[in-house]
Amino acid sequence: MTARIDKVVTSGTFELDGGSWEVDNNVWIVGDDSECIVLDAGHEAGPILEAIGDRRLVAVVCTHAHNDHVNAAADVADAMQAPIWVHPDEAPLWRMTHPDRAPDGALAHGQIITVAGTDLHVLHTPGHAPGACCLHAPELGVVFSGDTLFDGGPGATGGRSYSDYDRIVTSIREKLLGLPANTVVHTGHGPDTTIGAEVAREPGWERPEGA
């Protein structure tokens, strides 16, 4: 039995560099009736824990450490006695939200996370944040892109600490656009897209002002 994908949308505030924005976040839960992982536990632990139910939580996996993607991570992990995994390059951003709690494990490019008999391949895709990662599940035909790739192009970088436009574009071109065209992109905010759709849009990408 392959894993299924559940989606929880949580709402709250993204804060960085003195700015504050109200955002809705996509929280993805991958697993079966026995076990699962959570991708990006943002804002509210309650709805995420409800979606997990009585399953064993293998880990809370963070695609990056902006506060809106990790501010419920500790509560979810502690409630389920599970570890939190974050790429080590996210340490400065992680400490902004969790100064007294270190992650329990490190994500690395090429790492394979197996849940419910399904492999998720970790792709280090820096740019939106230095340790940003995507997770590709070939068997499911999906990639979880965090804030690296959205319906319409790259995630935000302009004027943000620890972000770099040229780097995110390189990451997307080298790590994502070569995936099968029918791969569904499950994003950190907003609607899904496909790799094929973003390949078609890529020639029209323009550097945002301030990036």
Phi, psi and chi 1 to 4 in degrees:
 res  aa     phi    psi   chi1   chi2   chi3   chi4
   1 MET       -  122.3  177.3  179.2  173.8      -
   2 THR   -80.2  162.3   57.7      -      -      -
   3 ALA   -68.8  156.2      -      -      -      -
   4 ARG  -110.5  166.4   69.8  175.9 -172.8  -90.8
   5 ILE  -119.5  124.0  -59.9  168.4      -      -
   6 ASP  -112.3  149.5  -61.2  -46.1      -      -
   7 LYS  -124.5  132.2  176.3 -177.2  176.7 -179.5
   8 VAL  -122.3  132.9  176.7      -      -      -
   9 VAL  -106.3  122.6  177.8      -      -      -
  10 THR  -116.1  157.2   59.7      -      -      -
  11 SER  -129.6  145.0  -59.7      -      -      -
  12 GLY   178.5 -150.0      -      -      -      -
  13 THR  -117.6  131.4  -56.8      -      -      -
  14 PHE   -96.8  128.3  165.8   51.2      -      -
  15 GLU  -129.0  130.3  -61.9  175.4  -12.3      -
  16 LEU  -162.5  139.7 -174.2   67.2      -      -
  17 ASP    55.0   34.0  -62.3  -31.4      -      -
  18 GLY    84.4   -4.1      -      -      -      -
  19 GLY   -97.3  161.0      -      -      -      -
  20 SER  -144.2  129.8  178.5      -      -      -
  21 TRP  -136.6  136.8  -59.1  -93.7      -      -
  22 GLU   -78.5  129.1  -65.6  -60.4  -44.7      -
  23 VAL  -139.3  153.4  -69.9      -      -      -
  24 ASP  -105.5  132.6  -62.8  -33.2      -      -
  25 ASN  -115.3  140.2  -77.7   59.9      -      -
  26 ASN   -88.3  120.6  -62.6  -29.5      -      -
  27 VAL  -106.2  123.4 -179.6      -      -      -
  28 TRP  -107.1  134.5  -59.3   99.0      -      -
  29 ILE  -120.9  121.7  -58.7  174.3      -      -
  30 VAL  -117.9  125.4 -175.3      -      -      -
  31 GLY   168.8 -162.0      -      -      -      -
  32 ASP  -126.5 -156.4   58.2   13.5      -      -
  33 ASP   -75.8  -10.7  -69.5  -19.3      -      -
  34 SER  -105.5  -37.3  -61.2      -      -      -
  35 GLU  -148.6  161.3   63.8  178.1   18.8      -
  36 CYS  -161.3  167.4   64.4      -      -      -
  37 ILE  -120.2  156.1   63.0  169.9      -      -
  38 VAL  -111.9  130.2  167.9      -      -      -
  39 LEU  -104.7  113.2  -59.5  177.0      -      -
  40 ASP    68.5   82.8  -69.9  -12.2      -      -
  41 ALA   -84.9   91.4      -      -      -      -
  42 GLY  -105.3  140.5      -      -      -      -
  43 HIS    75.0  -67.2  -58.6  -53.1      -      -
  44 GLU  -127.4  122.4  -53.0  170.5   76.5      -
  45 ALA   -72.4  -35.0      -      -      -      -
  46 GLY   -53.9  -55.8      -      -      -      -
  47 PRO   -63.1  -30.2  -20.9   32.0      -      -
  48 ILE   -71.1  -45.4  -59.1  169.1      -      -
  49 LEU   -63.1  -36.8  -68.5  169.6      -      -
  50 GLU   -63.0  -40.3 -177.1  177.0   -5.1      -
  51 ALA   -70.0  -31.7      -      -      -      -
  52 ILE   -69.3  -41.1  -64.8  168.9      -      -
  53 GLY    66.0 -135.5      -      -      -      -
  54 ASP   -96.9   15.7   60.1    0.3      -      -
  55 ARG   -73.4  154.7  -66.6 -177.9  -78.4  178.9
  56 ARG   -75.5  127.2 -179.5  177.0   76.2   90.7
  57 LEU   -90.6  114.5 -179.2   60.6      -      -
  58 VAL   -68.9  -44.6  174.0      -      -      -
  59 ALA  -170.7  156.4      -      -      -      -
  60 VAL   -96.1  115.8  175.3      -      -      -
  61 VAL  -105.6  128.8 -179.7      -      -      -
  62 CYS  -108.6  118.3  -52.8      -      -      -
  63 THR   -66.6  -28.5   64.5      -      -      -
  64 HIS  -165.6  179.1   63.4  -66.8      -      -
  65 ALA  -116.1   24.1      -      -      -      -
  66 HIS   -59.7  146.6  -77.2  149.6      -      -
  67 ASN   -57.2  -35.0   76.1  -70.7      -      -
  68 ASP   -71.2  -11.5   58.0  -42.3      -      -
  69 HIS  -101.7  -10.3  -70.3 -103.6      -      -
  70 VAL  -131.6   -2.9  -58.4      -      -      -
  71 ASN   -72.0  -11.5   50.3   10.6      -      -
  72 ALA  -107.6    4.5      -      -      -      -
  73 ALA   -61.9  -46.0      -      -      -      -
  74 ALA   -65.5  -41.5      -      -      -      -
  75 ASP   -64.7  -42.0  -72.9  -17.1      -      -
  76 VAL   -66.4  -47.6  170.9      -      -      -
  77 ALA   -62.0  -44.5      -      -      -      -
  78 ASP   -66.1  -39.2  -69.7  -10.9      -      -
  79 ALA   -63.7  -32.4      -      -      -      -
  80 MET  -104.9    3.7  -57.7  -58.5  -62.8      -
  81 GLN    53.4   51.3  -62.4 -176.5  -38.8      -
  82 ALA  -123.0  158.5      -      -      -      -
  83 PRO   -84.2  162.7   30.9  -35.1      -      -
  84 ILE  -112.2  130.8  -58.6  169.4      -      -
  85 TRP  -118.1  128.2  -63.9  -19.2      -      -
  86 VAL  -142.0  145.2 -173.3      -      -      -
  87 HIS   -64.7  137.7 -167.4  -78.0      -      -
  88 PRO   -61.6  -24.3   15.4  -27.6      -      -
  89 ASP   -69.7   -8.7  -71.3   -8.6      -      -
  90 GLU   -87.3    2.6  -70.7  -62.6  -82.6      -
  91 ALA   -51.9  -45.6      -      -      -      -
  92 PRO   -61.8  -40.4  -21.4   33.5      -      -
  93 LEU   -71.5  -39.8  -71.0  168.0      -      -
  94 TRP   -58.1  -44.4  173.5  -93.8      -      -
  95 ARG   -66.8  -20.9  -73.7 -165.9  -66.3  -93.2
  96 MET   -64.0  -33.6  -69.6  179.6 -175.3      -
  97 THR   -98.1  -35.9  -56.7      -      -      -
  98 HIS  -127.7   70.2  -63.0  -71.0      -      -
  99 PRO   -65.3  -22.1   23.6  -33.8      -      -
 100 ASP  -112.1   11.5  -59.9  -41.2      -      -
 101 ARG  -137.7  113.7  166.0   69.7  179.9  -89.6
 102 ALA   -85.5  151.5      -      -      -      -
 103 PRO   -61.0  160.8  -20.4   31.9      -      -
 104 ASP   -92.6  -17.0  -57.4  -66.8      -      -
 105 GLY  -158.4  162.7      -      -      -      -
 106 ALA  -111.3  133.8      -      -      -      -
 107 LEU   -81.0  150.3  -62.5  176.0      -      -
 108 ALA  -144.2  145.2      -      -      -      -
 109 HIS   -58.0  131.7 -177.9   73.1      -      -
 110 GLY    91.7  -12.7      -      -      -      -
 111 GLN   -61.9  145.4  176.6 -177.8   -4.4      -
 112 ILE  -116.9  124.0  -63.5  176.7      -      -
 113 ILE  -103.8  123.4  -60.7  168.6      -      -
 114 THR  -109.3  126.8  -58.8      -      -      -
 115 VAL  -141.1  134.2   60.5      -      -      -
 116 ALA    52.0   38.1      -      -      -      -
 117 GLY    73.2   11.6      -      -      -      -
 118 THR  -118.2  133.4  -59.9      -      -      -
 119 ASP   -92.7  134.0  -69.3  -18.2      -      -
 120 LEU  -116.3  122.9  -71.0   85.1      -      -
 121 HIS   -94.9  124.7  -60.4 -108.8      -      -
 122 VAL   -80.4  127.3  177.6      -      -      -
 123 LEU  -117.8  117.1  -53.0  173.7      -      -
 124 HIS   -77.5  116.8 -178.9 -147.7      -      -
 125 THR  -127.8   70.2   52.6      -      -      -
 126 PRO   -65.4  156.3   25.3  -34.5      -      -
 127 GLY   146.6  -64.8      -      -      -      -
 128 HIS   -62.4  -37.8 -179.9   71.6      -      -
 129 ALA  -150.1  155.6      -      -      -      -
 130 PRO   -64.8  -31.6   17.7  -29.7      -      -
 131 GLY  -107.5   21.1      -      -      -      -
 132 ALA   -59.2  139.8      -      -      -      -
 133 CYS  -134.3  149.2  -69.0      -      -      -
 134 CYS  -113.9  158.3  -60.1      -      -      -
 135 LEU  -125.1  119.7  -72.4   93.5      -      -
 136 HIS  -102.1  125.2  178.7 -142.8      -      -
 137 ALA  -113.5   88.3      -      -      -      -
 138 PRO   -56.8  -39.3  -21.5   32.3      -      -
 139 GLU   -63.5  -30.5 -173.1  177.1   -4.0      -
 140 LEU   -92.3  -11.3  -58.2  179.0      -      -
 141 GLY    70.2   33.4      -      -      -      -
 142 VAL  -137.0  157.6  -55.1      -      -      -
 143 VAL  -132.1  134.1   62.0      -      -      -
 144 PHE   -94.6  114.3  -60.6   93.1      -      -
 145 SER  -100.7   -1.3   64.6      -      -      -
 146 GLY    54.1 -129.6      -      -      -      -
 147 ASP  -107.3   20.2  -74.1    1.7      -      -
 148 THR   -79.4  -44.2  -65.9      -      -      -
 149 LEU  -135.4  130.9 -178.4   62.8      -      -
 150 PHE  -119.5  176.4  -71.3  114.8      -      -
 151 ASP   -67.7   94.0  179.7   16.2      -      -
 152 GLY   125.0   -7.8      -      -      -      -
 153 GLY   139.0 -161.6      -      -      -      -
 154 PRO   -67.3  155.6  -18.7   30.6      -      -
 155 GLY   -69.3  168.2      -      -      -      -
 156 ALA   -68.5  142.5      -      -      -      -
 157 THR  -137.5  -28.7   56.8      -      -      -
 158 GLY   -57.7  122.3      -      -      -      -
 159 GLY    71.0   10.9      -      -      -      -
 160 ARG  -101.3  139.1  -65.0  168.8 -176.1 -107.7
 161 SER   -60.6  140.4  -63.9      -      -      -
 162 TYR    69.1   13.6  -53.9  103.3      -      -
 163 SER  -115.3  153.3  -64.8      -      -      -
 164 ASP  -152.1  120.7 -176.8  -88.4      -      -
 165 TYR   -66.2  -48.3  177.9   76.3      -      -
 166 ASP   -59.3  -36.6  -69.9  -26.6      -      -
 167 ARG   -70.4  -39.4 -157.1  172.3 -174.3 -159.6
 168 ILE   -68.3  -38.1 -163.1  172.9      -      -
 169 VAL   -64.0  -43.4  168.5      -      -      -
 170 THR   -61.0  -43.6  -62.7      -      -      -
 171 SER   -59.6  -45.8  -69.1      -      -      -
 172 ILE   -64.5  -45.2  -67.2  169.1      -      -
 173 ARG   -64.9  -41.0  -72.8  173.2  174.8  164.1
 174 GLU   -84.0  -31.4  -67.0 -176.8   -8.9      -
 175 LYS  -108.0  -25.0  -52.3  -74.6 -179.0   55.6
 176 LEU  -114.3  -44.6  -61.2 -178.5      -      -
 177 LEU   -68.3  -13.4  -64.0 -171.8      -      -
 178 GLY   -86.8   -3.9      -      -      -      -
 179 LEU   -69.0  160.3  -62.0  177.1      -      -
 180 PRO   -51.8  139.9  -27.9   36.0      -      -
 181 ALA   -59.2  -30.6      -      -      -      -
 182 ASN   -86.6    6.8   62.5   -8.6      -      -
 183 THR   -64.5  125.9  -58.7      -      -      -
 184 VAL   -80.3  133.2  174.8      -      -      -
 185 VAL  -100.5  110.1 -178.6      -      -      -
 186 HIS   -91.2  112.7  -71.6  -42.4      -      -
 187 THR   -93.5  168.5   62.4      -      -      -
 188 GLY   -78.1  -21.2      -      -      -      -
 189 HIS  -145.9  144.0  -53.9  -88.0      -      -
 190 GLY    78.1 -164.5      -      -      -      -
 191 PRO   -78.9  163.8   29.5  -36.2      -      -
 192 ASP   -69.0  164.8  -66.9  -16.4      -      -
 193 THR  -143.3 -168.2 -177.1      -      -      -
 194 THR  -130.9  158.3   65.7      -      -      -
 195 ILE   -61.1  -41.4  -67.5  -63.2      -      -
 196 GLY   -59.3  -41.1      -      -      -      -
 197 ALA   -64.4  -39.0      -      -      -      -
 198 GLU   -76.8  -30.3  -60.6  -45.7  -45.1      -
 199 VAL   -60.7  -41.7  167.4      -      -      -
 200 ALA   -66.4  -33.3      -      -      -      -
 201 ARG   -81.8  -24.5  -68.8  177.4  172.2  132.0
 202 GLU   -53.2  -39.7 -172.7  -92.6  -15.8      -
 203 PRO   -62.0  -19.9  -24.5   35.6      -      -
 204 GLY   -94.9    2.4      -      -      -      -
 205 TRP   -62.7  135.7  -70.7   -9.0      -      -
 206 GLU  -125.4  143.7  -64.5 -178.2    3.1      -
 207 ARG   -62.6  121.3  178.9 -172.7  -68.9  -92.0
 208 PRO   -64.3  152.8  -18.7   30.8      -      -
 209 GLU   -60.1  130.6 -175.2  176.8  -11.5      -
 210 GLY    89.0   -5.0      -      -      -      -
 211 ALA   -85.4      -      -      -      -      -
